[in-house]
Structures are given as structure tokens and as C-alpha cells.
Amino acid sequence: MTTNYKDIILNQFKKIELIKVETPSAGTKYRLMGLAADVTELAQTLRNEVLSKVTKDALLDVDVDMDFTEVSEQVLAQELHLDSVADEVILEHVNLVNAALSELNNVLVMIAEQLERPHKDDEYERVYESEKRRYMSSGTAHRERQAFEEWKEINKDFTQDDIVDYIIEKQMKMFETGVFNVRVEQIKRAKRFASEFDFDKVDDDPKITKTVYHHYMVLRKLADFKDGMLFVKPASVGRHFYMSRKENNAKQNRTNFLKYMHKINLAQEEYQRLKAEQQAAADTPQSQEEQLNFFAPTKHLTLLLQEEWFALLTTNENLYVQQWRQQMVEALMATEWGEQIARDWAVSEKRLTLKCMIVGCLKDAGVIKGSYNQIAKLLDFDDENTATLAKYLGMGKKQPYADWISDYVKTA
């Protein structure tokens, strides 16, 4: 909550206390008029800026520093009782102040009720997406991607097993930060998920090894496990963020969760890439080179459009979902231009340019936003010069398949 409403309310309390102890004078009615106006304005502001929002969404920061039920009771206790005053004009303004306090109390009570109401999954999903956007736009996300690229450079010939070890290590690091400590304390017996991750081989660490499966059990309530990978459940994570919003270090815990899941997701993308390459090698006879050429650009262009930069740049995240992107690439490869794309992909020096031109076509068609330079800065193409990438992006509009992509987007 960016505005500190608690301090504003307490300031009104101070004004009320001064009126309670003052000797009525000619200026009393004007002070009462101002107080009634201020309290009325505060009640309306809370109604517009807080109540209207909490009735539609689950918000994380509204009641972290303020107990709305407690403050509502304090507001009622501030009502004025100037029985000894005979001036009817002053008494009339006293009633106006009390009416304003009553309205403020009502608004605070309604806010408290909305904060405790059952929330829908789509509200929790918005909580998760909002926190994820906050993290992805931070310097931490950029640094973590750089660190992962350095890991890949150091471990050039990494295997799927190496990636699994990396993912286990990052889970352990996440658990050690204490993101799930409150939940873990409530677990009496941990369930072991057979054939998922084996934490028993990790070097002993007295801080975590005795409860590592307890921590993983909490994580599995927030993420599904499929084909060797963890997939975040947005509604479950949003619910976890909301229910734990008042815990100590709640915001840092959210950041740590998102940071380590970001690391894990980067590793899983590599895991998926290696798995796809292995499957392609197994399914494609060596003699059928042309078939392999079609498969490779289709797969890699699809993976390119599933990377994180797309979510940051898309103009419509509900329309251009992963399935739409995959189908778009497959449809493009099935056109008369697919053969040319496959030939270009066969020349390794042309692959970077081809990727950029496809992304450029999507920008020109309105699927992603930003200038070529802005897009180039988010693309992760082996430290290539941003200006060079922007140039390649701009070449997309000159390609024979540019009009086809534009028409395909229009049909969406």
C-alpha cells in the first residue's frame, strides 16, 4: 500500500483529541467543520483507492502494516460526546463529525471483510503474474540469466544429468533461504515423491538435509512435475504469496522463490533442448538429411518463441499463448517458404539471422511490442552486438514469408 493510511487516520485522531479537551469558542464550529470534511474525504479515498480494489483482487501489500479491523474499532472510540455544550450549532457539527467517523468505520470494516473473503483462482493467478513481472523487470533476473550463461560456458559439454544436478542444487539453495520455513514447521511427516528428485545424494548440510523432503513437499504443492521438469501452478503460488503476506520477510521470500524458480526454468529449457535433440537423432535416419533440416528449424524456432523475452514483449498474453506460437511455426514450415527456411537453417552462419528475421516479422505484425533495439536487448544470442541484432530484426519485413506471417496473425 503506497499511501500510509494508518498515519493519516492517527493524525485525525490527534485533531479529535484536541477538540475534546478545548474550551468551546467561536472557532470550534469551524474546526469541527474541517474535521468532518477531512474524515469524510478520507473515507471516500479509502473507498475509491482500497475497497474498490480489494473487492476484485487479492492484494499483497494492503494490510501488511495495518489491521483494518483494529483500526475500525479505534475509529468508533473517537466519537465526540460534548454533552456539556449548549450551543446547538456546535452540537450540529459534532453530529457531522460522528457521522463521518461512522462512515469511515464502515469502509474500514468492509475492507477487512474483503481481505478475508474467499478469493478465486484467477485473482491468485494475477497475484503471481504481478510478482513475476516485478521480478523479471529487476536487475536480479538479468544477473541470474548471466550467471546461468556463465555456467553453460564453463560446463560446455553438460548432459541432462548435469542439468538435473544443477536443478537439485538450486532447490536446496531455495530451501535454505527459508522461503517455506513456516509451512515446513507444520508438516509432521514428509511424503517422498518417487522418481522425481533424489536429494539423498546431496552433500550433508545440517541446516536442511533433515527436512529437505518437507521443503520439497511444500514446493510440490506449488508446482507440478512432468517429464522430469517442474511447472509452476500460478494460482497455487499466488495463493501461497497471499496467505503468507504477513510473515516475516514475506517480500524477500517471494523474491527468493521467483529467483530460484527462474534459475530452475532456465536449466529446464536446456534440458528440454537436449531431450529434443536426442529424440530427433533417434527418430531421423541419417540418410534423410532433408527431413532433419525441417525438424531442426521447426523445433528451435518454437523454443525461441517460448523463451522469457516473449512474455515481456507480447501485446496479448492471452491470445499469443505457447500453443499459438508453436502452431504458427509449424504452419509456416508447411508453406512454400518452409523449404527455403530449412535450407537456410542448414547453413549454421545463417541461423542467427533467420531467428532474428522471424522475430522481426512478429514485431511488424503486432505480436510483440518495442523497437528493434529494445527487442534486441532482450534476445539472448551469445552476446551478439545489439545493433547487429536490431539490423537483422529489421530485415524480416523484406523476406518472402513476411506477408504470410502478417496474414496468419490477422486470422488470430
Solvent accessible surface area in square Angstrom, and as a share of the most:
residue,aa,sasa,rsa
1,M,55,0.24
2,T,147,0.85
3,T,53,0.31
4,N,85,0.43
5,Y,7,0.02
6,K,75,0.32
7,D,82,0.42
8,I,67,0.34
9,I,0,0.00
10,L,67,0.33
11,N,72,0.37
12,Q,14,0.06
13,F,20,0.08
14,K,136,0.58
15,K,76,0.32
16,I,0,0.00
17,E,79,0.35
18,L,121,0.60
19,I,9,0.05
20,K,71,0.30
21,V,119,0.68
22,E,49,0.22
23,T,116,0.68
24,P,61,0.39
25,S,58,0.38
26,A,92,0.71
27,G,23,0.22
28,T,2,0.01
29,K,62,0.26
30,Y,134,0.51
31,R,114,0.41
32,L,0,0.00
33,M,91,0.40
34,G,34,0.33
35,L,5,0.02
36,A,11,0.09
37,A,61,0.48
38,D,50,0.26
39,V,0,0.00
40,T,72,0.42
41,E,115,0.52
42,L,11,0.05
43,A,1,0.01
44,Q,87,0.39
45,T,40,0.23
46,L,0,0.00
47,R,77,0.28
48,N,83,0.43
49,E,83,0.37
50,V,6,0.03
51,L,15,0.08
52,S,47,0.30
53,K,107,0.45
54,V,1,0.01
55,T,60,0.35
56,K,132,0.56
57,D,38,0.20
58,A,4,0.03
59,L,47,0.24
60,L,19,0.09
61,D,72,0.37
62,V,7,0.04
63,D,6,0.03
64,V,70,0.40
65,D,119,0.62
66,M,6,0.02
67,D,70,0.37
68,F,5,0.02
69,T,71,0.41
70,E,91,0.41
71,V,4,0.02
72,S,3,0.02
73,E,111,0.50
74,Q,64,0.28
75,V,0,0.00
76,L,84,0.42
77,A,76,0.59
78,Q,25,0.11
79,E,49,0.22
80,L,2,0.01
81,H,135,0.60
82,L,29,0.14
83,D,133,0.69
84,S,113,0.73
85,V,18,0.11
86,A,93,0.72
87,D,68,0.35
88,E,139,0.62
89,V,69,0.40
90,I,10,0.05
91,L,59,0.29
92,E,102,0.46
93,H,24,0.11
94,V,7,0.04
95,N,97,0.50
96,L,90,0.45
97,V,0,0.00
98,N,27,0.14
99,A,59,0.46
100,A,7,0.05
101,L,1,0.01
102,S,45,0.29
103,E,62,0.28
104,L,1,0.01
105,N,16,0.08
106,N,70,0.36
107,V,0,0.00
108,L,0,0.00
109,V,56,0.32
110,M,68,0.30
111,I,0,0.00
112,A,14,0.11
113,E,105,0.47
114,Q,47,0.21
115,L,9,0.05
116,E,130,0.58
117,R,51,0.19
118,P,124,0.78
119,H,24,0.11
120,K,141,0.60
121,D,76,0.39
122,D,67,0.35
123,E,8,0.03
124,Y,14,0.05
125,E,71,0.32
126,R,109,0.40
127,V,9,0.05
128,Y,15,0.06
129,E,58,0.26
130,S,52,0.34
131,E,16,0.07
132,K,72,0.31
133,R,130,0.48
134,R,81,0.29
135,Y,4,0.02
136,M,29,0.13
137,S,93,0.60
138,S,42,0.27
139,G,41,0.40
140,T,32,0.18
141,A,5,0.04
142,H,114,0.51
143,R,141,0.51
144,E,25,0.11
145,R,50,0.18
146,Q,90,0.40
147,A,47,0.37
148,F,5,0.02
149,E,49,0.22
150,E,107,0.48
151,W,53,0.18
152,K,44,0.19
153,E,104,0.47
154,I,142,0.72
155,N,55,0.28
156,K,138,0.59
157,D,134,0.70
158,F,23,0.10
159,T,71,0.41
160,Q,36,0.16
161,D,105,0.54
162,D,58,0.30
163,I,0,0.00
164,V,42,0.24
165,D,89,0.46
166,Y,14,0.05
167,I,1,0.01
168,I,17,0.09
169,E,80,0.36
170,K,27,0.12
171,Q,0,0.00
172,M,10,0.05
173,K,90,0.38
174,M,0,0.00
175,F,2,0.01
176,E,62,0.28
177,T,56,0.33
178,G,12,0.12
179,V,9,0.05
180,F,1,0.00
181,N,73,0.37
182,V,63,0.36
183,R,54,0.20
184,V,16,0.09
185,E,139,0.62
186,Q,122,0.54
187,I,31,0.16
188,K,191,0.81
189,R,211,0.77
190,A,23,0.18
191,K,117,0.50
192,R,145,0.53
193,F,37,0.15
194,A,89,0.69
195,S,114,0.73
196,E,36,0.16
197,F,11,0.05
198,D,63,0.32
199,F,5,0.02
200,D,93,0.48
201,K,172,0.73
202,V,45,0.26
203,D,123,0.64
204,D,131,0.68
205,D,32,0.17
206,P,122,0.77
207,K,151,0.64
208,I,5,0.03
209,T,39,0.23
210,K,177,0.75
211,T,46,0.27
212,V,5,0.03
213,Y,23,0.09
214,H,36,0.16
215,H,6,0.03
216,Y,2,0.01
217,M,40,0.18
218,V,8,0.04
219,L,0,0.00
220,R,41,0.15
221,K,119,0.51
222,L,10,0.05
223,A,0,0.00
224,D,67,0.35
225,F,48,0.20
226,K,132,0.56
227,D,87,0.45
228,G,22,0.21
229,M,12,0.05
230,L,5,0.02
231,F,93,0.39
232,V,38,0.22
233,K,64,0.27
234,P,48,0.30
235,A,17,0.13
236,S,23,0.15
237,V,0,0.00
238,G,0,0.00
239,R,95,0.35
240,H,24,0.11
241,F,3,0.01
242,Y,5,0.02
243,M,121,0.54
244,S,10,0.06
245,R,20,0.07
246,K,115,0.49
247,E,47,0.21
248,N,134,0.69
249,N,112,0.57
250,A,11,0.09
251,K,122,0.52
252,Q,98,0.44
253,N,27,0.14
254,R,23,0.08
255,T,26,0.15
256,N,15,0.08
257,F,3,0.01
258,L,8,0.04
259,K,40,0.17
260,Y,24,0.09
261,M,16,0.07
262,H,11,0.05
263,K,23,0.10
264,I,0,0.00
265,N,58,0.30
266,L,4,0.02
267,A,0,0.00
268,Q,7,0.03
269,E,46,0.21
270,E,21,0.10
271,Y,31,0.12
272,Q,74,0.33
273,R,66,0.24
274,L,28,0.14
275,K,88,0.37
276,A,13,0.10
277,E,71,0.32
278,Q,106,0.47
279,Q,98,0.44
280,A,9,0.07
281,A,63,0.49
282,A,82,0.63
283,D,90,0.47
284,T,13,0.08
285,P,66,0.41
286,Q,160,0.71
287,S,103,0.66
288,Q,82,0.37
289,E,117,0.52
290,E,86,0.39
291,Q,95,0.42
292,L,70,0.35
293,N,24,0.12
294,F,66,0.28
295,F,78,0.32
296,A,20,0.16
297,P,0,0.00
298,T,29,0.17
299,K,59,0.25
300,H,45,0.20
301,L,0,0.00
302,T,15,0.08
303,L,32,0.16
304,L,5,0.02
305,L,0,0.00
306,Q,43,0.19
307,E,46,0.20
308,E,26,0.12
309,W,11,0.04
310,F,1,0.00
311,A,67,0.52
312,L,64,0.32
313,L,14,0.07
314,T,14,0.08
315,T,69,0.40
316,N,64,0.33
317,E,106,0.48
318,N,131,0.67
319,L,62,0.31
320,Y,17,0.07
321,V,65,0.37
322,Q,109,0.49
323,Q,120,0.53
324,W,27,0.09
325,R,25,0.09
326,Q,80,0.36
327,Q,84,0.37
328,M,0,0.00
329,V,1,0.00
330,E,79,0.35
331,A,32,0.25
332,L,0,0.00
333,M,12,0.06
334,A,87,0.68
335,T,32,0.19
336,E,134,0.60
337,W,69,0.24
338,G,0,0.00
339,E,77,0.34
340,Q,79,0.35
341,I,1,0.00
342,A,0,0.00
343,R,124,0.45
344,D,26,0.13
345,W,13,0.04
346,A,49,0.38
347,V,62,0.36
348,S,67,0.43
349,E,142,0.64
350,K,94,0.40
351,R,87,0.32
352,L,41,0.21
353,T,27,0.16
354,L,2,0.01
355,K,43,0.18
356,C,0,0.00
357,M,17,0.08
358,I,1,0.00
359,V,0,0.00
360,G,0,0.00
361,C,4,0.02
362,L,0,0.00
363,K,54,0.23
364,D,65,0.34
365,A,25,0.20
366,G,37,0.35
367,V,0,0.00
368,I,3,0.02
369,K,109,0.46
370,G,28,0.27
371,S,51,0.33
372,Y,52,0.20
373,N,82,0.42
374,Q,103,0.46
375,I,0,0.00
376,A,2,0.02
377,K,148,0.63
378,L,75,0.37
379,L,12,0.06
380,D,49,0.26
381,F,18,0.07
382,D,128,0.66
383,D,148,0.77
384,E,75,0.34
385,N,93,0.48
386,T,45,0.26
387,A,68,0.53
388,T,43,0.25
389,L,4,0.02
390,A,13,0.10
391,K,135,0.57
392,Y,49,0.19
393,L,0,0.00
394,G,17,0.16
395,M,60,0.27
396,G,0,0.00
397,K,110,0.46
398,K,162,0.69
399,Q,41,0.18
400,P,73,0.46
401,Y,8,0.03
402,A,16,0.13
403,D,107,0.56
404,W,60,0.21
405,I,0,0.00
406,S,35,0.23
407,D,79,0.41
408,Y,49,0.19
409,V,14,0.08
410,K,158,0.67
411,T,112,0.65
412,A,55,0.43
